[in-house]
Amino acid sequence: MLNLTSNILDKILSAEALLIGCSAGGFNLVYELVSALPAEFPLPVVVIIHRSRRYKSSIEELLDTKSQACVKLAEDKEVLKKGIVYFAPPDYHLLLEPEGCFSLDSSEPVLFSRPSIDVTFKSVSDVYKQNVIAMLFSGANEDGAEGLCYIRDRGGLIVIQDPKSAEVRRMPEAALNKCRGGLVLDNVAIHAFFTSITSCYK
Amino acid sequence: MEEFLHTGSGADTISFEELDELVLWINKLHGLDFRDYSKASLKRRVTRIMELRNLTLFDLKSLLINDFNFLEEFIIEITVNVTEMFRDPSFYRALREKVLPYLASFQRIKVWNAGCSTGEELYSFAILFAQEKLYNRAFLYGTDINTHVLEIAKRGIYDLKQMKHYIENYVTSGASGTLADYYTVEYGAASINHSLKKNILFSVHNLVSDGVFNEFQLISCRNVLIYFNVELQKQVLNLFYKSLCPLGFLCLGSKETMRDPELSKYFKIVDKTENIYQKIA
């Protein structure tokens, strides 16, 4: 078990969504985490992973059969529900509307990325304010760092994968340089963090 | 474990409430109505303009009132105008294989590309029609709320660097011949051939406030509805329904599935992944 302070536990209990951003080298960790989710995880989970639109990928379908939780692509104007894992569709930015549903956006890529982790992180933070948990894992560019700062500045909880345990360090390293004040967890601790979320809602 | 929790001192450049107010302002000043647009996307774009130009909300409002040119530029920048030739090659493949053979039975084929932006999609349609020897029977309308992008569309001159990417799309779509057959390179830019322009008309139409203006065999409106809220989406789909001839086709963006049960009973799904529908009732 992770030893989390009451401050962090409070933030977990008041959270309205858990966000995960990653790119190159982050897929395996996301795969393990989502596969291990219980059928009734207490939060909606939103995953922004960079992938090319040129290749049909079926991460969602694969994980949906593997995990007890429902895993799907986020759809335009779909209302977020707890316990469901939403993947950002390739080639669109994923935004959150004030009424609690997604919007897709096909405007310019940000840092060569669409979906952009920064864009989703900021948009969700605009709606849920301090009640957001955002995690950033392995990746080969600097997307996500700015979004993490934005969430931190608004009182959300941020978690960065320890670059030492990341397959590609650049993304978590950029986040650490730009954005102090988050939890820095290795892979074992990240798994434990998820278990803590489930158990602290019981 | 490092821990340093913030209390939440970060302020938004513009809040959702302020955005609502701004939208009402724009409606009064300019006449365009963004009330039923997706708020999240609008907020992002307004925020970007304010940050790039270093404007407070107060600055922004006074510029909008006092500087008509700024108002025009602002309108251009808050609407998304990202488009490509042959974007989603698999869509064009489906169009060629499942829709055009059917359209070939019509004597006149009228096409409406709603929210055409800078015209790349409508020219892609024109090319497809030319290849299938349907161009001379077709008339293609491109409409947008934005006069500025329509000017670019009419010119039909595009960056050569982008053309490289469009050629990839074109090849992936399985089209025959080469894209270069349809444009000429002048002064480092690609200029769409005149022969492709003769049955094309670009003009202003506002999906929020304007109504039916013709009857079409094919309507394409891709990656536009995502910028609208559910009510406006429904209203616009209804406009398309009324603008289609019996058995006419409707093409939506690859992530714009028609989910409203009220509307979807009037349409048959022609291609589920590409979101191509046919009016059946």
HADDOCK unambig.tbl for C-alpha pairs under 7 A between the chains (distance, minus, plus):
assign (segid A and resid 76 and name CA) (segid B and resid 226 and name CA) 6.40 0.50 0.50
assign (segid A and resid 95 and name CA) (segid B and resid 40 and name CA) 6.16 0.50 0.50
assign (segid A and resid 96 and name CA) (segid B and resid 40 and name CA) 6.13 0.50 0.50
assign (segid A and resid 97 and name CA) (segid B and resid 39 and name CA) 6.13 0.50 0.50
assign (segid A and resid 97 and name CA) (segid B and resid 40 and name CA) 5.17 0.50 0.50
assign (segid A and resid 103 and name CA) (segid B and resid 226 and name CA) 6.35 0.50 0.50
assign (segid A and resid 104 and name CA) (segid B and resid 226 and name CA) 5.78 0.50 0.50
assign (segid A and resid 105 and name CA) (segid B and resid 41 and name CA) 6.88 0.50 0.50
assign (segid A and resid 105 and name CA) (segid B and resid 226 and name CA) 6.64 0.50 0.50
assign (segid A and resid 106 and name CA) (segid B and resid 82 and name CA) 6.96 0.50 0.50
assign (segid A and resid 107 and name CA) (segid B and resid 80 and name CA) 5.83 0.50 0.50
assign (segid A and resid 107 and name CA) (segid B and resid 82 and name CA) 5.71 0.50 0.50
assign (segid A and resid 108 and name CA) (segid B and resid 82 and name CA) 6.62 0.50 0.50
assign (segid A and resid 123 and name CA) (segid B and resid 40 and name CA) 6.75 0.50 0.50
assign (segid A and resid 130 and name CA) (segid B and resid 8 and name CA) 6.63 0.50 0.50
assign (segid A and resid 152 and name CA) (segid B and resid 6 and name CA) 6.25 0.50 0.50
assign (segid A and resid 153 and name CA) (segid B and resid 6 and name CA) 6.33 0.50 0.50
assign (segid A and resid 153 and name CA) (segid B and resid 8 and name CA) 5.19 0.50 0.50
assign (segid A and resid 153 and name CA) (segid B and resid 9 and name CA) 5.75 0.50 0.50
assign (segid A and resid 153 and name CA) (segid B and resid 10 and name CA) 4.66 0.50 0.50
assign (segid A and resid 154 and name CA) (segid B and resid 7 and name CA) 6.99 0.50 0.50
assign (segid A and resid 154 and name CA) (segid B and resid 8 and name CA) 3.68 0.50 0.50
assign (segid A and resid 154 and name CA) (segid B and resid 9 and name CA) 5.77 0.50 0.50
assign (segid A and resid 154 and name CA) (segid B and resid 10 and name CA) 4.89 0.50 0.50
assign (segid A and resid 155 and name CA) (segid B and resid 6 and name CA) 5.02 0.50 0.50
assign (segid A and resid 155 and name CA) (segid B and resid 7 and name CA) 4.90 0.50 0.50
assign (segid A and resid 155 and name CA) (segid B and resid 8 and name CA) 3.79 0.50 0.50
assign (segid A and resid 181 and name CA) (segid B and resid 3 and name CA) 5.88 0.50 0.50
assign (segid A and resid 181 and name CA) (segid B and resid 4 and name CA) 4.61 0.50 0.50
assign (segid A and resid 181 and name CA) (segid B and resid 5 and name CA) 6.41 0.50 0.50
assign (segid A and resid 182 and name CA) (segid B and resid 3 and name CA) 6.33 0.50 0.50
assign (segid A and resid 182 and name CA) (segid B and resid 4 and name CA) 6.77 0.50 0.50
assign (segid A and resid 183 and name CA) (segid B and resid 1 and name CA) 6.95 0.50 0.50
assign (segid A and resid 183 and name CA) (segid B and resid 2 and name CA) 6.08 0.50 0.50
assign (segid A and resid 183 and name CA) (segid B and resid 3 and name CA) 6.18 0.50 0.50
